Structure formats: structure tokens, C-alpha cells
Amino acid sequence: MLPWKHLLRPLSALLLAAAVTIVPAATATAAPTAIAAATDRAGAAAGRGWNDYSCKPSAAHPRPVVLVHGTFANSVDNWLGLAPYLVNRDYCVYALDYGQLPGVPLVHGLGPIDKSAEQLKVFVDKVLAATGSAEADLVGHSQGGLMPRHYLKFLGGAAKVNALVGIAPDNHGTTLNGLTKLLPYFPGAGDLLSTATPGLADQMAGSAFLTRLNAGGDTVPGVRYTVIATKYDEVVTPYRSQFLDGPAVRNVLLQDLCALDLSEHVAIGLIDRIAFHEVANALDPAHATPTTCLSAIG
């Protein structure tokens, strides 16, 4: 990826934050439109094999898999690669939308992360009720790998989750390639992010949200954790800040499995079948197979 492209997502974050401040309050017609859009995405997902509430987990894969999208994404576009990959391997797969802001369609993960975790709690309960399962496995990309940790630690999620797999998660925050270090030089910029797009502010290294989340340790008992990172990540920097400390943790650097893998922050979650293979291993460690460059065609 060219250096100038590394700035696209951070800059788009600031631009979106500015845009949200001038978006009119949602009108009476906005809510039905948003609901219709969400329904369309759910239908699209079901048509591709996930969000099928008639699915019953198999003996080989007894837990449903809940996919948690990243910032600026939604329950369909983030998972056009991984969801079918898991469905084809006989998993019951579900994905939710979370962190919606009024007047901002299609791109989510922008609301306060603690509130997004409450949405995840409701969704997991819905999936468990539909499948008759006692526990689910969670797989999240970017913020989607971070946000569930709040659910596990503060909202009783540890009793309902077997494993959390984070793909490029910003577990200890990010400087967005140093861009946030400029905030002190621009009075009001930090307040803009906090009020307009709190989900972005929560992900900044040193935020009050992250300080509370990581106090007393990164993990909670009873949950297996896997982190899959790429050294070419240009959004969660430095990339090793993604890794977790604690028992039942496996931290994986993609390039240790395949040195030729050049995936950056977006590609690792959207299209990288080497990462997908490692996700499958994390979901079913008893039947894990070696992940190599050849996993890209597996």
C-alpha cells in the first residue's frame, strides 16, 4: 500500500466526525428508512447463508459464531469473505449491526463502545435462544475484536462465550499512525470526536474507555482468546498493541505463518484466507491444521 493511502482511514474518521456535526437530526422518515436498510442487509446475509435463524449447530461445530464488524462497516460488507468461508465449513454464522448514529446510514461502529457492547449482549442472547446453544464463539474485526471484551468483562458475557477471536483488534488503542497526537494542537478537535463519533474517541490509546477495560488484566476467566495481527497494519499502530496478555491467549502474527502475506488492516479481515484459516483453527483447536501460504487457496 502506498504511504498516502495509509492516511485514508484516519482522515476519513475526522471528515466523518465533522460531517456528523452538521447532519440534521433524524426526521420521522429516517427511522423507517434505517430499519428498512437493516432488514435488507439481514436478508442479504441470510441469502448468502448466514443470519439463518433456522440453522442448528452440528455435533462437529456445536456453537454458533457471531461476527462483529469494525468501525465504518456493517453486518454484511465486513463479512462477504469470512462468513461464507465458515458457513461452507458447517458453522451456524450470525452478524449484527451496532454503534449506529442517527442520520448516518450503512457505516456503523461509531457510537459509544459500552453501548455497542449492550447491543452485542442482546444479539448473542437472541442467537443462543434460536440455536438452543449454551455458548457462542465471537469473531471480530478491528473494533469488533475490542468491543466484545467489554461485554465479556462487564455485561456477563463470559458465561455465554467460549472464545473470542480478534482480527486486527485495537485492544490497547491506536494513535491512527500518529494522527491523534496532533489533537492537542487543534483546540476542540478532541471534543468533536468525543461528541460526534464517540466510538472513535473510545479507541484512542489512553482513552477513559480503554483505561477501564484494561485495568486489572486483559482477559477474564473461562474464555479463550486469539488475536490475529499483521505487521503491515496501518490503522492499529503499533501492531503489537493488538496482542493480549493473560491465560488462554494465543497471539498470532500473520507473517510468522506466511512471510509473503502483505495484508494490511482492512484486507486481513475482508479477504485474507490465510487469516480465515487461522480463525477456523481458533474456533476448533482440536482439529486445527497448520496455517501456511498454501492456506490462501484452501
C-alpha positions as CSV (number, residue, x, y, z in Angstrom):
1,M,0.0,0.0,0.0
2,L,1.3,3.4,-0.9
3,P,2.2,5.7,2.0
4,W,-0.5,8.3,1.1
5,K,-3.1,5.5,1.3
6,H,-2.2,4.9,4.9
7,L,-3.9,8.2,5.8
8,L,-7.2,7.4,4.2
9,R,-8.9,5.8,7.1
10,P,-7.7,8.2,9.7
11,L,-8.6,11.2,7.6
12,S,-12.0,9.7,6.8
13,A,-12.6,9.4,10.5
14,L,-12.0,13.1,11.1
15,L,-14.0,14.0,8.0
16,L,-16.9,11.8,9.1
17,A,-16.8,13.3,12.6
18,A,-17.0,16.8,11.1
19,A,-19.9,15.7,8.8
20,V,-21.9,14.2,11.6
21,T,-21.9,17.5,13.5
22,I,-23.8,19.2,10.6
23,V,-26.1,16.3,9.8
24,P,-29.7,17.3,10.7
25,A,-31.4,15.4,13.4
26,A,-33.1,12.3,12.1
27,T,-36.5,13.0,10.8
28,A,-39.7,11.0,11.2
29,T,-38.9,9.2,8.0
30,A,-35.3,8.5,8.8
31,A,-36.0,5.7,11.3
32,P,-38.2,3.6,8.9
33,T,-35.5,4.1,6.3
34,A,-32.8,2.9,8.6
35,I,-34.9,-0.1,9.7
36,A,-35.6,-1.0,6.0
37,A,-31.9,-0.8,5.2
38,A,-31.1,-3.1,8.2
39,T,-33.7,-5.5,7.1
40,D,-32.3,-5.6,3.6
41,R,-28.8,-6.3,4.9
42,A,-30.2,-9.1,7.1
43,G,-32.0,-10.6,4.1
44,A,-28.9,-10.3,2.0
45,A,-26.9,-12.1,4.7
46,A,-29.4,-14.9,5.0
47,G,-29.4,-15.3,1.3
48,R,-25.7,-15.9,1.4
49,G,-26.0,-18.5,4.2
50,W,-25.6,-16.5,7.4
51,N,-28.1,-15.0,9.8
52,D,-30.2,-18.1,9.1
53,Y,-32.1,-18.5,12.4
54,S,-33.3,-22.0,11.4
55,C,-29.7,-23.2,11.5
56,K,-28.9,-25.7,14.2
57,P,-25.3,-26.2,15.2
58,S,-23.8,-29.6,14.3
59,A,-22.0,-32.0,16.6
60,A,-18.8,-31.1,14.9
61,H,-19.4,-27.3,15.5
62,P,-21.7,-27.1,18.4
63,R,-21.5,-23.3,19.0
64,P,-22.9,-20.6,16.8
65,V,-20.4,-18.0,15.5
66,V,-21.2,-14.3,16.0
67,L,-19.3,-11.9,13.7
68,V,-18.7,-8.4,15.0
69,H,-17.9,-5.8,12.3
70,G,-15.4,-3.0,12.6
71,T,-15.6,0.8,12.5
72,F,-17.3,2.3,9.4
73,A,-18.5,-1.2,8.4
74,N,-21.8,-3.2,8.8
75,S,-23.1,-6.7,9.2
76,V,-22.8,-7.6,5.6
77,D,-19.9,-5.8,3.9
78,N,-17.3,-6.7,6.6
79,W,-18.1,-10.4,6.2
80,L,-18.5,-11.1,2.5
81,G,-15.4,-13.2,2.7
82,L,-15.3,-14.8,6.1
83,A,-19.0,-15.6,6.6
84,P,-19.3,-17.9,3.6
85,Y,-16.0,-19.4,4.4
86,L,-17.3,-20.5,7.8
87,V,-20.8,-21.4,6.5
88,N,-19.1,-23.7,4.0
89,R,-17.4,-25.4,6.9
90,D,-20.7,-26.2,8.6
91,Y,-20.9,-23.4,11.1
92,C,-24.1,-21.5,12.0
93,V,-23.0,-17.9,11.5
94,Y,-24.6,-14.6,12.5
95,A,-23.7,-11.0,12.2
96,L,-25.1,-7.9,13.9
97,D,-25.1,-4.1,13.2
98,Y,-24.0,-2.0,16.2
99,G,-22.9,1.5,17.1
100,Q,-25.3,3.3,14.7
101,L,-25.6,7.1,14.7
102,P,-28.7,9.0,13.8
103,G,-28.6,10.2,10.2
104,V,-25.5,8.1,9.3
105,P,-26.6,5.1,7.2
106,L,-24.7,1.9,6.3
107,V,-21.5,2.8,8.2
108,H,-21.6,1.8,11.9
109,G,-19.4,1.2,14.9
110,L,-19.4,5.0,15.6
111,G,-21.4,5.1,18.9
112,P,-20.0,4.7,22.4
113,I,-18.4,1.3,22.7
114,D,-20.0,0.5,26.0
115,K,-23.4,1.0,24.4
116,S,-22.4,-1.1,21.4
117,A,-21.5,-3.9,23.8
118,E,-25.0,-3.8,25.2
119,Q,-26.3,-4.3,21.6
120,L,-23.9,-7.3,21.3
121,K,-25.3,-8.8,24.6
122,V,-28.9,-8.6,23.2
123,F,-27.8,-10.1,19.9
124,V,-25.9,-13.0,21.5
125,D,-28.9,-13.8,23.7
126,K,-31.1,-13.9,20.5
127,V,-28.7,-16.2,18.7
128,L,-28.4,-18.6,21.7
129,A,-32.2,-18.7,22.1
130,A,-32.6,-19.5,18.4
131,T,-29.9,-22.2,18.2
132,G,-30.5,-23.7,21.7
133,S,-26.8,-23.4,22.4
134,A,-25.4,-22.6,25.8
135,E,-22.4,-20.6,24.4
136,A,-21.3,-18.8,21.3
137,D,-18.0,-18.0,19.7
138,L,-17.3,-14.4,18.7
139,V,-15.1,-13.3,15.8
140,G,-14.5,-9.6,15.4
141,H,-12.5,-7.3,13.0
142,S,-10.8,-4.1,14.3
143,Q,-13.2,-2.5,16.8
144,G,-15.2,-5.7,16.5
145,G,-12.4,-7.6,18.3
146,L,-12.1,-5.0,21.0
147,M,-15.8,-4.2,21.8
148,P,-16.7,-7.7,22.9
149,R,-14.2,-7.6,25.6
150,H,-16.4,-5.0,27.4
151,Y,-19.3,-7.4,27.0
152,L,-17.2,-10.3,28.5
153,K,-15.9,-8.2,31.4
154,F,-18.8,-6.0,32.4
155,L,-22.0,-7.4,31.0
156,G,-21.9,-11.1,31.9
157,G,-20.7,-12.3,28.5
158,A,-18.0,-14.6,29.9
159,A,-20.8,-17.0,30.9
160,K,-22.1,-17.2,27.4
161,V,-19.0,-17.1,25.3
162,N,-16.4,-19.8,24.7
163,A,-13.9,-18.0,22.6
164,L,-13.2,-14.5,21.2
165,V,-11.1,-14.2,18.0
166,G,-9.9,-10.7,17.2
167,I,-8.7,-9.9,13.7
168,A,-6.5,-6.8,13.9
169,P,-8.2,-5.6,17.1
170,D,-7.2,-2.3,18.7
171,N,-7.1,-3.9,22.2
172,H,-4.8,-1.2,23.7
173,G,-5.9,1.6,21.4
174,T,-4.3,3.2,18.5
175,T,-2.7,6.5,17.5
176,L,-4.0,6.1,13.9
177,N,-0.4,6.3,12.7
178,G,0.3,9.3,15.0
179,L,-2.6,11.4,13.7
180,T,-4.2,11.6,17.1
181,K,-1.0,13.1,18.5
182,L,-1.9,16.3,16.6
183,L,-5.2,16.7,18.5
184,P,-3.6,18.9,21.2
185,Y,-2.6,21.4,18.5
186,F,-6.1,21.8,17.3
187,P,-8.4,23.1,20.0
188,G,-11.8,21.5,20.0
189,A,-10.8,18.6,17.7
190,G,-10.8,16.0,20.6
191,D,-14.2,17.3,21.8
192,L,-15.5,16.9,18.2
193,L,-14.5,13.3,18.1
194,S,-15.9,12.6,21.5
195,T,-19.3,14.2,20.9
196,A,-19.8,13.4,17.2
197,T,-18.3,9.9,16.9
198,P,-17.6,8.6,20.5
199,G,-16.8,5.2,19.1
200,L,-13.6,6.6,17.5
201,A,-12.6,8.6,20.7
202,D,-13.0,5.4,22.8
203,Q,-10.4,3.6,20.6
204,M,-7.7,6.2,21.0
205,A,-4.8,5.0,23.1
206,G,-5.2,6.2,26.7
207,S,-8.9,6.8,26.4
208,A,-11.0,6.5,29.6
209,F,-12.8,3.6,28.0
210,L,-9.6,1.6,27.3
211,T,-8.2,2.5,30.7
212,R,-11.2,1.0,32.5
213,L,-11.4,-2.0,30.1
214,N,-7.7,-3.0,30.6
215,A,-7.5,-2.3,34.3
216,G,-6.8,-5.5,36.2
217,G,-5.8,-7.5,33.2
218,D,-6.7,-8.1,29.5
219,T,-8.7,-11.2,29.9
220,V,-11.5,-12.8,32.0
221,P,-11.6,-16.4,33.2
222,G,-13.4,-19.1,31.1
223,V,-12.9,-17.5,27.7
224,R,-10.2,-18.5,25.1
225,Y,-8.7,-15.5,23.3
226,T,-7.0,-15.4,19.9
227,V,-5.5,-12.3,18.3
228,I,-4.5,-12.4,14.6
229,A,-2.4,-9.4,13.5
230,T,-0.4,-8.2,10.5
231,K,2.8,-6.2,10.8
232,Y,1.5,-4.1,7.8
233,D,-1.4,-2.8,9.8
234,E,-1.5,1.0,9.2
235,V,-4.6,1.7,11.4
236,V,-3.9,0.0,14.7
237,T,-0.4,1.1,15.4
238,P,1.9,-0.2,16.7
239,Y,0.6,-3.6,15.6
240,R,1.9,-5.4,18.7
241,S,-0.5,-3.3,20.8
242,Q,-3.2,-5.6,19.5
243,F,-1.8,-8.5,21.4
244,L,-3.3,-9.6,24.7
245,D,-1.7,-10.8,27.9
246,G,-3.1,-13.4,30.2
247,P,-4.0,-17.1,30.4
248,A,-5.8,-18.8,27.5
249,V,-4.4,-16.3,25.0
250,R,-2.8,-17.1,21.6
251,N,-1.3,-14.1,19.8
252,V,-0.6,-14.8,16.1
253,L,1.4,-12.6,13.6
254,L,0.2,-13.4,10.1
255,Q,3.7,-13.1,8.7
256,D,5.0,-15.8,11.0
257,L,2.7,-18.1,9.2
258,C,3.3,-16.8,5.7
259,A,6.0,-14.2,5.1
260,L,4.6,-13.4,1.7
261,D,1.3,-12.2,3.2
262,L,1.1,-8.4,2.7
263,S,-2.4,-7.8,4.1
264,E,-3.0,-4.6,5.9
265,H,-5.7,-3.7,8.4
266,V,-8.7,-3.9,6.0
267,A,-7.6,-6.9,3.9
268,I,-6.8,-9.2,6.8
269,G,-10.5,-9.1,7.8
270,L,-12.1,-8.9,4.4
271,I,-10.3,-11.2,2.0
272,D,-7.3,-12.9,3.6
273,R,-7.9,-16.7,3.5
274,I,-4.7,-17.3,5.4
275,A,-6.2,-15.3,8.3
276,F,-9.5,-17.1,7.7
277,H,-7.8,-20.5,8.1
278,E,-6.4,-19.3,11.4
279,V,-9.8,-18.2,12.5
280,A,-11.1,-21.7,11.8
281,N,-8.3,-23.1,13.8
282,A,-9.2,-20.9,16.7
283,L,-12.8,-21.9,16.6
284,D,-11.9,-25.6,16.5
285,P,-8.5,-26.1,18.0
286,A,-8.9,-29.8,18.5
287,H,-8.9,-30.2,14.7
288,A,-6.5,-27.4,13.8
289,T,-4.3,-27.8,10.8
290,P,-1.1,-25.9,10.0
291,T,-1.6,-22.5,8.5
292,T,0.8,-21.7,5.7
293,C,0.9,-19.7,2.5
294,L,-1.0,-22.5,0.8
295,S,-3.9,-21.8,3.1
296,A,-4.7,-18.9,0.7
297,I,-6.1,-21.5,-1.8
298,G,-7.5,-23.9,0.8
